[in-house]
């Protein structure tokens, strides 16, 4: 991960919240089949 994602307090910068929200919207829009164990693990990994 890039070091510049965090501000001096160690918090995610506001623009990274937009990235996270966009990423979540993307994965939600994919309608991943969560009945498959492997895809669920991958989905959860992507959401970290």
N, CA, C and O atoms as a Maestro MAE file, in Angstrom:
{
 s_m_m2io_version
 :::
 2.0.0
}

f_m_ct {
 s_m_title
 :::
 protein
 m_atom[192] {
  # First column is atom index #
  i_m_mmod_type
  r_m_x_coord
  r_m_y_coord
  r_m_z_coord
  i_m_residue_number
  s_m_chain_name
  s_m_pdb_residue_name
  s_m_pdb_atom_name
  i_m_atomic_number
  :::
  1 25 0.831 -1.197 0.000 1 A "UNK " " N  " 7
  2 3 0.000 0.000 0.000 1 A "UNK " " CA " 6
  3 2 0.874 1.259 0.000 1 A "UNK " " C  " 6
  4 15 2.001 1.266 0.495 1 A "UNK " " O  " 8
  5 25 0.319 2.289 -0.561 2 A "UNK " " N  " 7
  6 3 1.070 3.535 -0.654 2 A "UNK " " CA " 6
  7 2 1.136 4.220 0.706 2 A "UNK " " C  " 6
  8 15 0.159 4.248 1.454 2 A "UNK " " O  " 8
  9 25 2.296 4.765 1.005 3 A "UNK " " N  " 7
  10 3 2.477 5.429 2.296 3 A "UNK " " CA " 6
  11 2 1.633 6.696 2.407 3 A "UNK " " C  " 6
  12 15 1.248 7.098 3.504 3 A "UNK " " O  " 8
  13 25 1.346 7.324 1.261 4 A "UNK " " N  " 7
  14 3 0.646 8.609 1.294 4 A "UNK " " CA " 6
  15 2 -0.866 8.473 1.409 4 A "UNK " " C  " 6
  16 15 -1.592 9.453 1.242 4 A "UNK " " O  " 8
  17 25 -1.350 7.253 1.695 5 A "UNK " " N  " 7
  18 3 -2.785 7.063 1.905 5 A "UNK " " CA " 6
  19 2 -3.217 7.630 3.247 5 A "UNK " " C  " 6
  20 15 -4.391 7.935 3.457 5 A "UNK " " O  " 8
  21 25 -2.253 7.768 4.155 6 A "UNK " " N  " 7
  22 3 -2.571 8.178 5.522 6 A "UNK " " CA " 6
  23 2 -2.045 9.568 5.818 6 A "UNK " " C  " 6
  24 15 -1.001 9.971 5.304 6 A "UNK " " O  " 8
  25 25 -2.771 10.300 6.650 7 A "UNK " " N  " 7
  26 3 -2.288 11.604 7.082 7 A "UNK " " CA " 6
  27 2 -1.351 11.423 8.277 7 A "UNK " " C  " 6
  28 15 -1.035 10.295 8.656 7 A "UNK " " O  " 8
  29 25 -0.915 12.520 8.860 8 A "UNK " " N  " 7
  30 3 0.065 12.439 9.946 8 A "UNK " " CA " 6
  31 2 -0.492 11.774 11.197 8 A "UNK " " C  " 6
  32 15 0.276 11.318 12.044 8 A "UNK " " O  " 8
  33 25 -1.821 11.709 11.328 9 A "UNK " " N  " 7
  34 3 -2.419 11.044 12.482 9 A "UNK " " CA " 6
  35 2 -2.586 9.546 12.248 9 A "UNK " " C  " 6
  36 15 -3.030 8.816 13.134 9 A "UNK " " O  " 8
  37 25 -2.225 9.097 11.046 10 A "UNK " " N  " 7
  38 3 -2.377 7.679 10.749 10 A "UNK " " CA " 6
  39 2 -3.780 7.327 10.287 10 A "UNK " " C  " 6
  40 15 -4.147 6.154 10.218 10 A "UNK " " O  " 8
  41 25 -4.561 8.355 9.972 11 A "UNK " " N  " 7
  42 3 -5.929 8.122 9.494 11 A "UNK " " CA " 6
  43 2 -5.953 8.151 7.973 11 A "UNK " " C  " 6
  44 15 -5.147 8.829 7.336 11 A "UNK " " O  " 8
  45 25 -6.891 7.402 7.403 12 A "UNK " " N  " 7
  46 3 -7.026 7.451 5.955 12 A "UNK " " CA " 6
  47 2 -7.407 8.859 5.528 12 A "UNK " " C  " 6
  48 15 -8.275 9.487 6.135 12 A "UNK " " O  " 8
  49 25 -6.759 9.351 4.484 13 A "UNK " " N  " 7
  50 3 -7.095 10.671 3.967 13 A "UNK " " CA " 6
  51 2 -8.503 10.639 3.373 13 A "UNK " " C  " 6
  52 15 -8.972 9.585 2.942 13 A "UNK " " O  " 8
  53 25 -9.175 11.787 3.351 14 A "UNK " " N  " 7
  54 3 -10.550 11.840 2.835 14 A "UNK " " CA " 6
  55 2 -10.686 11.256 1.437 14 A "UNK " " C  " 6
  56 15 -11.681 10.593 1.144 14 A "UNK " " O  " 8
  57 25 -9.713 11.486 0.574 15 A "UNK " " N  " 7
  58 3 -9.808 10.971 -0.792 15 A "UNK " " CA " 6
  59 2 -9.759 9.446 -0.828 15 A "UNK " " C  " 6
  60 15 -10.264 8.828 -1.766 15 A "UNK " " O  " 8
  61 25 -9.145 8.834 0.200 16 A "UNK " " N  " 7
  62 3 -9.106 7.378 0.233 16 A "UNK " " CA " 6
  63 2 -10.476 6.811 0.593 16 A "UNK " " C  " 6
  64 15 -10.797 5.684 0.215 16 A "UNK " " O  " 8
  65 25 -11.291 7.583 1.322 17 A "UNK " " N  " 7
  66 3 -12.667 7.154 1.600 17 A "UNK " " CA " 6
  67 2 -13.450 7.060 0.300 17 A "UNK " " C  " 6
  68 15 -14.288 6.173 0.139 17 A "UNK " " O  " 8
  69 25 -13.180 7.974 -0.628 18 A "UNK " " N  " 7
  70 3 -13.854 7.942 -1.923 18 A "UNK " " CA " 6
  71 2 -13.436 6.703 -2.696 18 A "UNK " " C  " 6
  72 15 -14.255 6.066 -3.357 18 A "UNK " " O  " 8
  73 25 -12.155 6.368 -2.608 19 A "UNK " " N  " 7
  74 3 -11.660 5.167 -3.275 19 A "UNK " " CA " 6
  75 2 -12.325 3.934 -2.684 19 A "UNK " " C  " 6
  76 15 -12.749 3.039 -3.415 19 A "UNK " " O  " 8
  77 25 -12.418 3.887 -1.346 20 A "UNK " " N  " 7
  78 3 -13.030 2.739 -0.683 20 A "UNK " " CA " 6
  79 2 -14.509 2.625 -1.069 20 A "UNK " " C  " 6
  80 15 -15.001 1.531 -1.344 20 A "UNK " " O  " 8
  81 25 -15.211 3.761 -1.088 21 A "UNK " " N  " 7
  82 3 -16.631 3.755 -1.443 21 A "UNK " " CA " 6
  83 2 -16.825 3.297 -2.885 21 A "UNK " " C  " 6
  84 15 -17.746 2.536 -3.183 21 A "UNK " " O  " 8
  85 25 -15.960 3.763 -3.772 22 A "UNK " " N  " 7
  86 3 -16.053 3.366 -5.177 22 A "UNK " " CA " 6
  87 2 -15.773 1.879 -5.328 22 A "UNK " " C  " 6
  88 15 -16.427 1.192 -6.112 22 A "UNK " " O  " 8
  89 25 -14.798 1.385 -4.573 23 A "UNK " " N  " 7
  90 3 -14.450 -0.030 -4.626 23 A "UNK " " CA " 6
  91 2 -15.613 -0.880 -4.122 23 A "UNK " " C  " 6
  92 15 -15.941 -1.905 -4.719 23 A "UNK " " O  " 8
  93 25 -16.234 -0.453 -3.023 24 A "UNK " " N  " 7
  94 3 -17.374 -1.197 -2.479 24 A "UNK " " CA " 6
  95 2 -18.535 -1.191 -3.469 24 A "UNK " " C  " 6
  96 15 -19.185 -2.215 -3.679 24 A "UNK " " O  " 8
  97 25 -18.792 -0.031 -4.077 25 A "UNK " " N  " 7
  98 3 -19.884 0.064 -5.048 25 A "UNK " " CA " 6
  99 2 -19.614 -0.858 -6.234 25 A "UNK " " C  " 6
  100 15 -20.526 -1.494 -6.761 25 A "UNK " " O  " 8
  101 25 -18.337 -0.922 -6.648 26 A "UNK " " N  " 7
  102 3 -17.970 -1.797 -7.756 26 A "UNK " " CA " 6
  103 2 -18.251 -3.252 -7.424 26 A "UNK " " C  " 6
  104 15 -18.888 -3.962 -8.202 26 A "UNK " " O  " 8
  105 25 -17.774 -3.694 -6.262 27 A "UNK " " N  " 7
  106 3 -17.964 -5.104 -5.895 27 A "UNK " " CA " 6
  107 2 -19.428 -5.423 -5.661 27 A "UNK " " C  " 6
  108 15 -19.891 -6.505 -6.021 27 A "UNK " " O  " 8
  109 25 -20.171 -4.487 -5.058 28 A "UNK " " N  " 7
  110 3 -21.604 -4.707 -4.858 28 A "UNK " " CA " 6
  111 2 -22.312 -4.829 -6.206 28 A "UNK " " C  " 6
  112 15 -23.248 -5.615 -6.351 28 A "UNK " " O  " 8
  113 25 -21.864 -4.048 -7.193 29 A "UNK " " N  " 7
  114 3 -22.506 -4.061 -8.504 29 A "UNK " " CA " 6
  115 2 -22.201 -5.343 -9.275 29 A "UNK " " C  " 6
  116 15 -22.920 -5.706 -10.205 29 A "UNK " " O  " 8
  117 25 -21.119 -6.028 -8.874 30 A "UNK " " N  " 7
  118 3 -20.761 -7.269 -9.570 30 A "UNK " " CA " 6
  119 2 -21.701 -8.412 -9.197 30 A "UNK " " C  " 6
  120 15 -21.749 -9.436 -9.878 30 A "UNK " " O  " 8
  121 25 -22.450 -8.226 -8.105 31 A "UNK " " N  " 7
  122 3 -23.367 -9.262 -7.631 31 A "UNK " " CA " 6
  123 2 -22.657 -10.618 -7.553 31 A "UNK " " C  " 6
  124 15 -23.095 -11.611 -8.135 31 A "UNK " " O  " 8
  125 25 -21.562 -10.618 -6.823 32 A "UNK " " N  " 7
  126 3 -20.752 -11.827 -6.672 32 A "UNK " " CA " 6
  127 2 -21.572 -12.931 -6.017 32 A "UNK " " C  " 6
  128 15 -22.305 -12.693 -5.057 32 A "UNK " " O  " 8
  129 25 -21.438 -14.134 -6.547 33 A "UNK " " N  " 7
  130 3 -22.156 -15.284 -5.995 33 A "UNK " " CA " 6
  131 2 -21.500 -15.666 -4.677 33 A "UNK " " C  " 6
  132 15 -20.481 -16.355 -4.656 33 A "UNK " " O  " 8
  133 25 -22.097 -15.209 -3.569 34 A "UNK " " N  " 7
  134 3 -21.487 -15.432 -2.259 34 A "UNK " " CA " 6
  135 2 -21.767 -16.826 -1.726 34 A "UNK " " C  " 6
  136 15 -21.323 -17.170 -0.630 34 A "UNK " " O  " 8
  137 25 -22.505 -17.642 -2.495 35 A "UNK " " N  " 7
  138 3 -22.731 -19.019 -2.057 35 A "UNK " " CA " 6
  139 2 -21.487 -19.868 -2.294 35 A "UNK " " C  " 6
  140 15 -21.348 -20.958 -1.738 35 A "UNK " " O  " 8
  141 25 -20.582 -19.348 -3.131 36 A "UNK " " N  " 7
  142 3 -19.332 -20.063 -3.383 36 A "UNK " " CA " 6
  143 2 -18.296 -19.597 -2.378 36 A "UNK " " C  " 6
  144 15 -18.021 -18.402 -2.265 36 A "UNK " " O  " 8
  145 25 -17.733 -20.525 -1.662 37 A "UNK " " N  " 7
  146 3 -16.801 -20.184 -0.584 37 A "UNK " " CA " 6
  147 2 -15.614 -19.367 -1.098 37 A "UNK " " C  " 6
  148 15 -15.245 -18.363 -0.489 37 A "UNK " " O  " 8
  149 25 -15.020 -19.787 -2.204 38 A "UNK " " N  " 7
  150 3 -13.840 -19.100 -2.727 38 A "UNK " " CA " 6
  151 2 -14.152 -17.653 -3.101 38 A "UNK " " C  " 6
  152 15 -13.364 -16.750 -2.817 38 A "UNK " " O  " 8
  153 25 -15.296 -17.435 -3.733 39 A "UNK " " N  " 7
  154 3 -15.632 -16.078 -4.139 39 A "UNK " " CA " 6
  155 2 -15.920 -15.210 -2.917 39 A "UNK " " C  " 6
  156 15 -15.656 -14.007 -2.932 39 A "UNK " " O  " 8
  157 25 -16.461 -15.816 -1.858 40 A "UNK " " N  " 7
  158 3 -16.739 -15.054 -0.640 40 A "UNK " " CA " 6
  159 2 -15.438 -14.631 0.023 40 A "UNK " " C  " 6
  160 15 -15.321 -13.501 0.497 40 A "UNK " " O  " 8
  161 25 -14.462 -15.529 0.059 41 A "UNK " " N  " 7
  162 3 -13.151 -15.184 0.622 41 A "UNK " " CA " 6
  163 2 -12.535 -14.047 -0.187 41 A "UNK " " C  " 6
  164 15 -12.003 -13.093 0.379 41 A "UNK " " O  " 8
  165 25 -12.610 -14.151 -1.507 42 A "UNK " " N  " 7
  166 3 -12.040 -13.126 -2.380 42 A "UNK " " CA " 6
  167 2 -12.767 -11.795 -2.181 42 A "UNK " " C  " 6
  168 15 -12.144 -10.735 -2.130 42 A "UNK " " O  " 8
  169 25 -14.092 -11.870 -2.070 43 A "UNK " " N  " 7
  170 3 -14.904 -10.667 -1.864 43 A "UNK " " CA " 6
  171 2 -14.519 -9.981 -0.561 43 A "UNK " " C  " 6
  172 15 -14.344 -8.763 -0.523 43 A "UNK " " O  " 8
  173 25 -14.388 -10.763 0.508 44 A "UNK " " N  " 7
  174 3 -14.010 -10.193 1.802 44 A "UNK " " CA " 6
  175 2 -12.604 -9.616 1.753 44 A "UNK " " C  " 6
  176 15 -12.337 -8.581 2.363 44 A "UNK " " O  " 8
  177 25 -11.701 -10.279 1.030 45 A "UNK " " N  " 7
  178 3 -10.329 -9.783 0.906 45 A "UNK " " CA " 6
  179 2 -10.329 -8.434 0.199 45 A "UNK " " C  " 6
  180 15 -9.582 -7.531 0.574 45 A "UNK " " O  " 8
  181 25 -11.162 -8.301 -0.815 46 A "UNK " " N  " 7
  182 3 -11.224 -7.051 -1.567 46 A "UNK " " CA " 6
  183 2 -11.772 -5.909 -0.718 46 A "UNK " " C  " 6
  184 15 -11.438 -4.747 -0.953 46 A "UNK " " O  " 8
  185 25 -12.609 -6.229 0.266 47 A "UNK " " N  " 7
  186 3 -13.250 -5.185 1.066 47 A "UNK " " CA " 6
  187 2 -12.372 -4.669 2.187 47 A "UNK " " C  " 6
  188 15 -12.744 -3.702 2.853 47 A "UNK " " O  " 8
  189 25 -11.210 -5.281 2.422 48 A "UNK " " N  " 7
  190 3 -10.357 -4.842 3.528 48 A "UNK " " CA " 6
  191 2 -9.828 -3.449 3.268 48 A "UNK " " C  " 6
  192 15 -9.089 -2.907 4.090 48 A "UNK " " O  " 8
  :::
 }
 m_bond[191] {
  # First column is bond index #
  i_m_from
  i_m_to
  i_m_order
  :::
  1 1 2 1
  2 2 3 1
  3 3 4 2
  4 3 5 1
  5 5 6 1
  6 6 7 1
  7 7 8 2
  8 7 9 1
  9 9 10 1
  10 10 11 1
  11 11 12 2
  12 11 13 1
  13 13 14 1
  14 14 15 1
  15 15 16 2
  16 15 17 1
  17 17 18 1
  18 18 19 1
  19 19 20 2
  20 19 21 1
  21 21 22 1
  22 22 23 1
  23 23 24 2
  24 23 25 1
  25 25 26 1
  26 26 27 1
  27 27 28 2
  28 27 29 1
  29 29 30 1
  30 30 31 1
  31 31 32 2
  32 31 33 1
  33 33 34 1
  34 34 35 1
  35 35 36 2
  36 35 37 1
  37 37 38 1
  38 38 39 1
  39 39 40 2
  40 39 41 1
  41 41 42 1
  42 42 43 1
  43 43 44 2
  44 43 45 1
  45 45 46 1
  46 46 47 1
  47 47 48 2
  48 47 49 1
  49 49 50 1
  50 50 51 1
  51 51 52 2
  52 51 53 1
  53 53 54 1
  54 54 55 1
  55 55 56 2
  56 55 57 1
  57 57 58 1
  58 58 59 1
  59 59 60 2
  60 59 61 1
  61 61 62 1
  62 62 63 1
  63 63 64 2
  64 63 65 1
  65 65 66 1
  66 66 67 1
  67 67 68 2
  68 67 69 1
  69 69 70 1
  70 70 71 1
  71 71 72 2
  72 71 73 1
  73 73 74 1
  74 74 75 1
  75 75 76 2
  76 75 77 1
  77 77 78 1
  78 78 79 1
  79 79 80 2
  80 79 81 1
  81 81 82 1
  82 82 83 1
  83 83 84 2
  84 83 85 1
  85 85 86 1
  86 86 87 1
  87 87 88 2
  88 87 89 1
  89 89 90 1
  90 90 91 1
  91 91 92 2
  92 91 93 1
  93 93 94 1
  94 94 95 1
  95 95 96 2
  96 95 97 1
  97 97 98 1
  98 98 99 1
  99 99 100 2
  100 99 101 1
  101 101 102 1
  102 102 103 1
  103 103 104 2
  104 103 105 1
  105 105 106 1
  106 106 107 1
  107 107 108 2
  108 107 109 1
  109 109 110 1
  110 110 111 1
  111 111 112 2
  112 111 113 1
  113 113 114 1
  114 114 115 1
  115 115 116 2
  116 115 117 1
  117 117 118 1
  118 118 119 1
  119 119 120 2
  120 119 121 1
  121 121 122 1
  122 122 123 1
  123 123 124 2
  124 123 125 1
  125 125 126 1
  126 126 127 1
  127 127 128 2
  128 127 129 1
  129 129 130 1
  130 130 131 1
  131 131 132 2
  132 131 133 1
  133 133 134 1
  134 134 135 1
  135 135 136 2
  136 135 137 1
  137 137 138 1
  138 138 139 1
  139 139 140 2
  140 139 141 1
  141 141 142 1
  142 142 143 1
  143 143 144 2
  144 143 145 1
  145 145 146 1
  146 146 147 1
  147 147 148 2
  148 147 149 1
  149 149 150 1
  150 150 151 1
  151 151 152 2
  152 151 153 1
  153 153 154 1
  154 154 155 1
  155 155 156 2
  156 155 157 1
  157 157 158 1
  158 158 159 1
  159 159 160 2
  160 159 161 1
  161 161 162 1
  162 162 163 1
  163 163 164 2
  164 163 165 1
  165 165 166 1
  166 166 167 1
  167 167 168 2
  168 167 169 1
  169 169 170 1
  170 170 171 1
  171 171 172 2
  172 171 173 1
  173 173 174 1
  174 174 175 1
  175 175 176 2
  176 175 177 1
  177 177 178 1
  178 178 179 1
  179 179 180 2
  180 179 181 1
  181 181 182 1
  182 182 183 1
  183 183 184 2
  184 183 185 1
  185 185 186 1
  186 186 187 1
  187 187 188 2
  188 187 189 1
  189 189 190 1
  190 190 191 1
  191 191 192 2
  :::
 }
}
